[in-house]
Amino acid sequence: MRRTYINTKESLKKMLVRYNNFAFNNSYIIFIVVAITIGISAFYASKLPVKTDFFELLPENYRSIGDLNRVIDSVGGVGNLI
């Protein structure tokens, strides 16, 4: 058991040293890849619809939503309630 632990520890140490050397020697490549990834993510995130109305976020089949819709129909809005 102890031998497996030592081998795993040394393997992990070697892998981290290789990764660290790669990251420091190729920092511009990593920066470019990260910048492209952020750019693509920002493009697709800007296409997502944002629902800010509280009532759109709640499911329609709840009893309280039905009650609220009846109040809105009779009063004309929820501005006074809020």
Steps between C-alpha positions, in 0.01 A plus 500: 500500500780739589680433171189584299465827691861596426466414129177695473651797681806506275290456185278788605805714577650428155173579327463830687860599422442428129174698505667788683787511250256491209287778650794731563675431170183537290313771687408686178336191352301444819397867504379481138301181566339654810420824315336309213299291745381811685410668172292205380333471840416871508353481149267214588416644843387823338247300294330353809162651588477660842163474672478772760128477568447309823181334374672348196739314728224321690319192366148561367337202675548627857183603682656823624578604141136440404388712796743771403373500142143543629613795713678655202187461288275661763738777613680565174857444616722422793676835535291594801552158658875516471 
